[in-house]
Structure formats: C-alpha cells, structure tokens
Amino acid sequence: MPDSNNPPLSRGPPWASALKITVLALVAAAVVVYKLDPFDPAALPAEELSGEPAAVAACNGRVLQGAERIGVGELAAAEDLSYHSELGLVYTGDGDGWLKRVRLNDSTVEKWAFTGGRPLGVALGPDGDVFIADADKGLLKASKEGVVEALTEEADGVKFRLTDGVDVAEDGTVYFTDASSKYRRRCRKYYISGDRKGSVERFVENLPGTPDNIRYDGHGHYWIGLSTEMTGSSSSWHIALKYPMLRKIMAIMEKYGRRPNLEKNGGVVAVNLQGEQVAWYYDYKWSLVTAGIKIGNHLYSGSLALPGILRLDLDKFPATATGCPWSKSHDL
C-alpha cells in the first residue's frame, strides 16, 4: 500500500521544464562559443591598471546643456577636426566615406572628397593639400580640388590595421599613426628635431578617459578628445580591462550581437605645455568623443554617438573648479 503520509511528487507545469532546457542549452552554447572563439586577451601589465586620474584644474560636466550642434542632418559621425583659418572651414571625416567641409559662418556642410573608406585623422598640408588617415585605405592625400590620391597602406610589407591620426610638420613631412587599443589614458611626446630627435617621453598620463585625437590651439594648450570616462578602479572599463575573461566575453558579445554600453562622460580635456590637465569638458550623455579643437572662444568637437559637430561657447559655459570632481589651480 502507498504511504499516505508522503505527498505525491509535484512535477510542476510543463513550461518550467522547457524553460530549464532552454536555459541549459543557451549556457552550453555560450560555453562552446567562448571556447572556440580565437580571441585570447592577455593580462595587462599592473602599471597600466594603476593610478587614479590626475587632478584637473576646472571642469564643466554639463556640456550638452549649453552646446549647440551644427550639421546634424549631414554629419552622422564626425571624426577628427582640422581648421583652415583663411577659408573659415573645418574639415572632418564621416562614416559614409566622405571628407566633409563645414563653413563656420553659416554652418553649411559640403561633401568634399570621397575616400571610399572610413576617414579618421585629418591634417592640412603647407600647399593646400589635405592628408587623411583612413581606417580602411591607409594614408591618403586630397588635392585642393578634392581629388583623392593613395599614398601608402603598408610599411615593410605589413598592411596597416587602423590608420588613425595624421599631422604635417612645417617642412612638409607627414607623420601618421597605426592605432593601438592596448595602452590607454596617456599621451606620449615624440621629438622630430633637435638633440632628442627620434626619442619618446611621457607627456600626460592618468587622463580621466581614453584619448583619441589631439589638437594644438596655438596658445599653449592641447585639446584631447576623450572617448569615454575611465576614472578609477571602480569604473566598469577598469574592471573589464583588469580581467581578460571579461574582455573576451565583451568582445564575443560585440561580435555576435551587442555588448553592454559602458561609454559615458565622454568629452575633451585641455592640457598645457607641461602636460598638466587644466580643463575638462564632459557630459554623462556624451560618449565616443573623437576630437576637440578650440577656435576663437568656441570649442568644437566630434562624436561617433551624436550626429553633427558640437559647438560650445567657452565664455558663456566655462569650466570651473567648483564643477570638478577633483581640482587645483588652473591657467585657462
């Protein structure tokens, strides 16, 4: 006889079993994808993960509240910015493969030179030519008429992976970079002449975010675009960089779908000639900031996340010491 003291076993609703099987199948598939994916991130050196952001003299953490955006319908993802003072034009590369010109007096946007790739860095040459670092095509040159010429896409037989930044010296020598994402939050100084020609030294470290393009304003300050905030050991990016397994998971998610959005508080930081951070302009809703350039009393900046070019009146919306998470005396 059955034991009347023992209640009958409950199997639960049919959907519960189906849910368990689905979850187990998804977990198993995720494990298989993780094991088979060839990406093998290495642990970063300890010194690359240490150090809190350096003190910034003054901040404006509400940039989007005071800024205007120009060319919104014609610039989807503005990259580096280069200013032609005689013509009153800003050159920038866009995601559609066009190098575009923005006329500052009326904010009109012109499709000027088509690269067929992804134009990133932009620099004006001494003879009116425009040099372009294109992520897909390598180093290019556009004539004054907008005719594009390929200069090089490899070095010593090795194809560039991501041609990113470009600049032109006074003697016409072109310098450009093949970007790296391994070392972040720092900028280096490379000597192109003098007794220290060819040497590299520290310029600025422990930035409050990851740097992209750099522009000199001619008045003692470099303006550096910061794609996203990275401020301290508790930040999401710092944790992801610390653990290779998390970096691999994020890479797989981006490869096969979409990873969590960790980009926030992007902006532009101003650095003096001694490598001191003197002003930081940022916003919680601003991210993937590519560049910043000071023209007159305005800051112009591009972003891959916000269409158009941001323009901020620095007199009306200045950075202040009271607006900074951490501050010291400043020289702006």
TORKOLGU-203063 format. One record per residue (C-alpha): residue in one letter; residue number from 1; x, y, z. Coordinates in steps of 0.001 Angstrom, whole numbers. Layout:
BEGIN
 residu num    east   north      up
      A NUM       X       Y       Z
...
***
This chain:
BEGIN
 residu num    east   north      up
      M   1       0       0       0
      P   2    1237    3510    -663
      D   3    2355    5515    2330
      S   4    -399    8018    2957
      N   5    1998   10223    4939
      N   6    4109   11012    1836
      P   7    2507   13515    -548
      P   8    2685   12768   -4277
      L   9    5686   14223   -6128
      S  10    4991   17502   -7910
      R  11    6388   17723  -11446
      G  12    5497   21385  -11941
      P  13    3985   22947  -15032
      P  14    5272   21749  -18438
      W  15    6648   25187  -19338
      A  16    9061   25071  -16373
      S  17   10866   22046  -17802
      A  18   11028   23664  -21224
      L  19   12484   26824  -19680
      K  20   15184   24852  -17855
      I  21   16137   23035  -21047
      T  22   16296   26328  -22952
      V  23   18487   27963  -20311
      L  24   20835   24970  -20187
      A  25   21074   24955  -23983
      L  26   21912   28669  -24068
      V  27   24567   28258  -21376
      A  28   26079   25297  -23217
      A  29   26106   27235  -26489
      A  30   27748   30215  -24783
      V  31   30463   27976  -23327
      V  32   31130   26428  -26741
      V  33   31359   29859  -28414
      Y  34   33685   31106  -25668
      K  35   35991   28091  -26052
      L  36   36082   28195  -29846
      D  37   36480   31950  -30319
      P  38   40115   32667  -31284
      F  39   40345   35945  -29355
      D  40   42764   35385  -26474
      P  41   43173   38570  -24404
      A  42   46320   38829  -22319
      A  43   46510   40316  -18863
      L  44   47618   43937  -18955
      P  45   50728   44998  -17037
      A  46   49927   46099  -13498
      E  47   51280   49591  -14122
      E  48   48716   50071  -16899
      L  49   45884   49497  -14421
      S  50   47219   51574  -11571
      G  51   46878   55240  -10868
      E  52   43850   57397  -10245
      P  53   43071   60204  -12709
      A  54   45315   63207  -12238
      A  55   43829   66357  -10749
      V  56   42090   68597  -13277
      A  57   42035   72328  -12651
      A  58   38499   73061  -13815
      C  59   35526   71170  -15212
      N  60   32232   71606  -16984
      G  61   30249   68399  -16551
      R  62   27069   69620  -18268
      V  63   28368   70393  -21740
      L  64   25244   69281  -23605
      Q  65   23097   71767  -21687
      G  66   24977   74723  -23153
      A  67   26232   73455  -26506
      E  68   24667   73656  -29938
      R  69   25094   71038  -32663
      I  70   25754   72053  -36246
      G  71   25335   69912  -39350
      V  72   23112   67384  -37567
      G  73   21367   66180  -40724
      E  74   24568   65953  -42760
      L  75   27207   64664  -40322
      A  76   26412   61273  -38829
      A  77   29679   60551  -37017
      A  78   32263   63323  -37239
      E  79   35826   62231  -36530
      D  80   38986   64356  -36305
      L  81   38630   68098  -36942
      S  82   41088   70327  -38806
      Y  83   40596   74075  -39201
      H  84   41529   76167  -42243
      S  85   41645   79661  -40770
      E  86   41892   81532  -44096
      L  87   38814   79848  -45558
      G  88   36897   79562  -42285
      L  89   36379   75832  -42864
      V  90   36521   72796  -40604
      Y  91   37430   69505  -42304
      T  92   36179   66237  -40827
      G  93   35735   62628  -41904
      D  94   32311   60980  -41725
      G  95   31074   57402  -41581
      D  96   29795   57481  -45173
      G  97   33337   57703  -46572
      W  98   33262   61430  -47307
      L  99   35670   64054  -46091
      K 100   33372   66997  -45442
      R 101   33867   70727  -45018
      V 102   31865   72792  -42546
      R 103   31663   76539  -43104
      L 104   31640   78141  -39673
      N 105   29949   81426  -40600
      D 106   26720   79727  -41699
      S 107   27202   76086  -40519
      T 108   26726   74670  -44022
      V 109   28203   71218  -44722
      E 110   29752   70204  -48044
      K 111   30668   66713  -49242
      W 112   34145   67497  -50498
      A 113   36330   64406  -51107
      F 114   35255   60754  -51195
      T 115   37767   58208  -49878
      G 116   35658   55070  -50181
      G 117   36745   54007  -46705
      R 118   36475   55494  -43241
      P 119   38354   58809  -42990
      L 120   39608   59426  -39440
      G 121   42581   61763  -38923
      V 122   42776   64959  -40988
      A 123   45665   67407  -41417
      L 124   46241   70408  -43676
      G 125   49427   70475  -45722
      P 126   51508   73606  -46428
      D 127   50455   73699  -50094
      G 128   46707   73410  -49501
      D 129   46543   69636  -49745
      V 130   44655   67686  -47081
      F 131   46156   64493  -45677
      I 132   43774   61804  -44462
      A 133   44339   58820  -42197
      D 134   41730   56354  -43441
      A 135   40994   53266  -41343
      D 136   40407   51155  -44462
      K 137   42556   52786  -47147
      G 138   45691   53863  -45275
      L 139   47298   57272  -45777
      L 140   45617   59424  -48433
      K 141   46024   62914  -49853
      A 142   43284   65123  -51244
      S 143   44248   67956  -53580
      K 144   42807   71450  -53290
      E 145   40201   70317  -55823
      G 146   39185   67328  -53676
      V 147   40881   64652  -55809
      V 148   41965   61769  -53569
      E 149   45313   60006  -54027
      A 150   46501   56929  -52124
      L 151   49969   57379  -50605
      T 152   50579   54150  -48674
      E 153   48708   51371  -46909
      E 154   51623   49328  -45571
      A 155   55084   49536  -44040
      D 156   57812   46968  -44734
      G 157   55229   44703  -46342
      V 158   52870   44786  -43348
      K 159   49446   46279  -44018
      F 160   48237   48929  -41584
      R 161   45469   47743  -39290
      L 162   43895   51081  -38339
      T 163   45391   54246  -39806
      D 164   44116   56738  -37278
      G 165   45967   60028  -36747
      V 166   47954   62294  -39069
      D 167   49861   65572  -38829
      V 168   52157   67599  -41073
      A 169   55348   69319  -39897
      E 170   56434   72768  -41072
      D 171   58863   71197  -43552
      G 172   56052   69154  -45120
      T 173   56950   65828  -43503
      V 174   53821   63772  -42824
      Y 175   53530   61825  -39570
      F 176   50728   59333  -39043
      T 177   49752   56550  -36657
      D 178   48535   52983  -36806
      A 179   46323   52916  -33724
      S 180   46582   50665  -30684
      S 181   43925   49995  -28039
      K 182   46277   48243  -25632
      Y 183   47553   51209  -23636
      R 184   45046   53834  -22536
      R 185   44729   57105  -20627
      R 186   48084   58514  -21694
      C 187   49795   60527  -24429
      R 188   53443   60478  -25460
      K 189   55703   63157  -26916
      Y 190   57847   62298  -29958
      Y 191   60726   64619  -30888
      I 192   61016   65281  -34631
      S 193   64065   67569  -34480
      G 194   66864   68799  -32229
      D 195   69240   66868  -29997
      R 196   66470   64492  -28890
      K 197   65193   63732  -32388
      G 198   63571   60296  -32548
      S 199   63155   59934  -28790
      V 200   59849   59459  -26971
      E 201   58903   60644  -23498
      R 202   55854   60966  -21289
      F 203   53601   63944  -21916
      V 204   50414   63352  -19930
      E 205   49198   60302  -18015
      N 206   46212   59280  -15909
      L 207   43722   61116  -18073
      P 208   40077   60913  -16932
      G 209   39235   58944  -20077
      T 210   40612   57209  -23154
      P 211   42260   59690  -25584
      D 212   41664   59962  -29303
      N 213   42694   62926  -31460
      I 214   44885   65788  -30224
      R 215   44802   69401  -31437
      Y 216   47081   72319  -30520
      D 217   45358   75710  -30319
      G 218   48453   77865  -30873
      H 219   48093   79425  -27429
      G 220   49774   76933  -25139
      H 221   47155   74209  -24880
      Y 222   46489   70831  -26459
      W 223   42868   69705  -26696
      I 224   42383   65940  -26457
      G 225   39169   64102  -27290
      L 226   38228   61502  -24659
      S 227   36015   58724  -25976
      T 228   34722   57636  -22590
      E 229   35366   58193  -18922
      M 230   37760   55896  -17084
      T 231   38062   57320  -13608
      G 232   39341   54909  -11016
      S 233   39448   51245  -10079
      S 234   35675   51025   -9626
      S 235   34778   52041  -13184
      S 236   33255   49436  -15484
      W 237   36031   49830  -18051
      H 238   38753   49418  -15429
      I 239   37179   46172  -14197
      A 240   36821   44873  -17757
      L 241   40458   45670  -18525
      K 242   41630   44012  -15332
      Y 243   40102   40615  -16104
      P 244   40887   39036  -19514
      M 245   37864   36730  -19268
      L 246   35503   39706  -19079
      R 247   37220   41335  -22066
      K 248   36742   38178  -24091
      I 249   33070   37927  -23139
      M 250   32530   41556  -24150
      A 251   34358   41009  -27443
      I 252   32209   37969  -28241
      M 253   29021   39852  -27372
      E 254   30007   42675  -29713
      K 255   30992   40227  -32446
      Y 256   27748   38240  -32384
      G 257   25290   40803  -31088
      R 258   25707   43769  -28808
      R 259   27697   44331  -25635
      P 260   26583   46483  -22696
      N 261   27036   50205  -23276
      L 262   29820   51313  -20937
      E 263   30648   54585  -22662
      K 264   29700   57653  -20638
      N 265   31139   61024  -19655
      G 266   32996   61445  -22915
      G 267   34499   64856  -23501
      V 268   37532   66986  -24204
      V 269   40425   67778  -21870
      A 270   42777   70747  -22258
      V 271   46433   70152  -21359
      N 272   49147   72807  -21090
      L 273   52682   72501  -22470
      Q 274   53889   70936  -19212
      G 275   51377   68096  -19526
      E 276   49077   69407  -16784
      Q 277   45343   68913  -17228
      V 278   43779   72339  -16869
      A 279   40176   71920  -18059
      W 280   37822   69024  -18662
      Y 281   34568   69419  -20594
      Y 282   32303   66383  -20432
      D 283   28731   65149  -20055
      Y 284   27186   61913  -18790
      K 285   25181   61524  -22020
      W 286   28141   62364  -24266
      S 287   30259   59440  -25479
      L 288   32606   58242  -28217
      V 289   34035   61751  -28468
      T 290   36655   61808  -31201
      A 291   38258   65247  -31104
      G 292   38167   68758  -29746
      I 293   39515   71943  -31273
      K 294   39390   75489  -29901
      I 295   38596   78150  -32483
      G 296   38261   81644  -31087
      N 297   36204   81376  -27924
      H 298   34396   78210  -29019
      L 299   35147   74529  -28546
      Y 300   34234   72295  -31494
      S 301   34010   68550  -31038
      G 302   33046   65433  -32982
      S 303   31410   62257  -31713
      L 304   30578   58847  -33139
      A 305   27463   58683  -30940
      L 306   25927   62124  -31559
      P 307   25354   63454  -35093
      G 308   26747   66812  -36115
      I 309   29573   68806  -34560
      L 310   29178   70170  -31051
      R 311   29935   73863  -30548
      L 312   30332   75297  -27045
      D 313   30845   78960  -26164
      L 314   33671   78819  -23616
      D 315   32941   82308  -22320
      K 316   29299   81545  -21541
      F 317   29863   77983  -20330
      P 318   33366   77863  -18838
      A 319   34976   75082  -16864
      T 320   35200   75948  -13165
      A 321   36989   74478  -10173
      T 322   33683   74062   -8355
      G 323   32416   71831  -11150
      C 324   35320   69391  -10897
      P 325   35361   66058   -9062
      W 326   38931   66972   -8165
      S 327   40689   70238   -8855
      K 328   43666   72536   -8364
      S 329   44650   75997   -9549
      H 330   44346   76434  -13309
      D 331   45733   78563  -16110
      L 332   42866   78751  -18597
***
